[in-house]
């Protein structure tokens, strides 16, 4: 009988141990997450100040020095974290709501900056404005698709705005484009689209972007092809630089022990293979 | 509400760990009997059948092929007023001296057929084999090791679903294999509370002293076990004695079977409520039976909940894939920001791991080498979507019937 009680107690201890471990683990992860949200807030604030400065710079600086300064990439990462925080903490969470406002502001600034830059420096920048609402079922899908589109074509700039957010900046921004309150709404190249756009639809909206990316991807495949060749077996991938393309001919410069060699590859559309140009 | 759920989870986890600890517990004074030293006790096996023309041959043949001295084994087949050709099929055995064929009118419950046969039993041991089940040849021989201990009053076998041929039967296979694990743990705790129709063997002494089978809400096999426990009679489990059974193939008979089992279990528990929370009955009274009742209800919550928690993300993921295709990006640096877990999800995961582990352990007991099969997945499916139906129905029936009794 005594043995019985000993066993009941041991099992109780094990069970309690598991419970404590589970609750401990969860609170550990949540702690990390809270710290991360604080961090996010600080980053966004810093970025906001940075865009201000860039506007000022734009007035005087030459175009070449500005090309890489725009926030886009970081915006993507911040957006992703924000999405996640929203999904798990709920859109009503005051922290998340505050962050979203900051983030929307940052996006608007980045967008204006990009527009300014493209008109001043005569570069085309492909961008999509995406307006969504929490009570729209297609929006989740559109979100997935846009995320994937951004992943495949990193040069696209996607700015997403939650129209349910009680934020005057967004309201003003919406009124600029004057569209009906139907979501998802996409604005690309001045046109308003108010229905779910698939990956293929998006690709057909930006033929140049797609073409550009195709060449970029193919150029990367070409590097791999070159490195596979016996004569370049010892060459590291950093030593190969893509120079340009003309039709199906891809030109690279290869640095081999301080000497620079120029090589051209021909891409065969039918076989989808490369061959060295003599 | 959330806290109640955690209390439930705690109890469930406690019970599972308790079974696990018991499973591995070493029992004191277990002797290994040398094969040559087996004492074969005289045995009678009763096969009650009611409209089993298609299965009874397999059942009886398996008994005839038992590795057991021919002069010590009698088989009594009771045709419980079948309306099909069962009686004609049984005539093939009429010339075998150790087989006795009996026929009676159907009275609506199996216990009467068993009691009818019991009147003709004069051996030391008496067993039952349902006519939809069949035994492995060494099943009875393996029992003798346990009956060697004079205090053992009954022994039960390892029940296995044979050759599953439908999703539901696959699901039941995994379920029965978990049952083997539980059975072993209960045996270690001396807390077996059911002597199932497929091949439970008793000392005749049990019926001589405690009386015959009772109607017991159509679950005479649970009632006799509880009656034995009440009187301190020991029930052993012979894991190496394998008996095959088929289990209902379709949804409706399955639900009907389970409603009968659970209804019977609950009503019998009410009848034997004196066993509950009594020190005298040790683990059986303090833990196994109370938590056994509790477990019936908690599975309605826990299985669907864990399915929901674990499969909803999978579903979302699938939905996403179907839109954008599969383009994984792997990174070794875990950004804790993107790890989202709740306590419930972890518990659900622990539960699923536990289930898979117990299936594994059950299969290990009977030497089944295929440990992780799709059956387990089907079982989760069955417990999520079908079990709530039979649980609700049987609980409702149990409550209604009890009210009638009180009037």
Interface residues (C-beta under 8 A of the other chain):
Chain A: X1 X4 X7 X8 X10 X11 X12 X14 X15 X18 X19 X22 X23 X25 X26 X29 X32 X33 X36 X81 X84 X85 X87 X88 X141 X144 X145 X147 X148 X151 X152 X198 X199
Chain B: X10 X13 X14 X17 X18 X21 X22 X25 X279 X282 X283 X286 X287 X319 X320 X323 X324 X325 X327 X329 X336 X337 X338 X339 X340 X341 X342 X343 X346 X347 X350
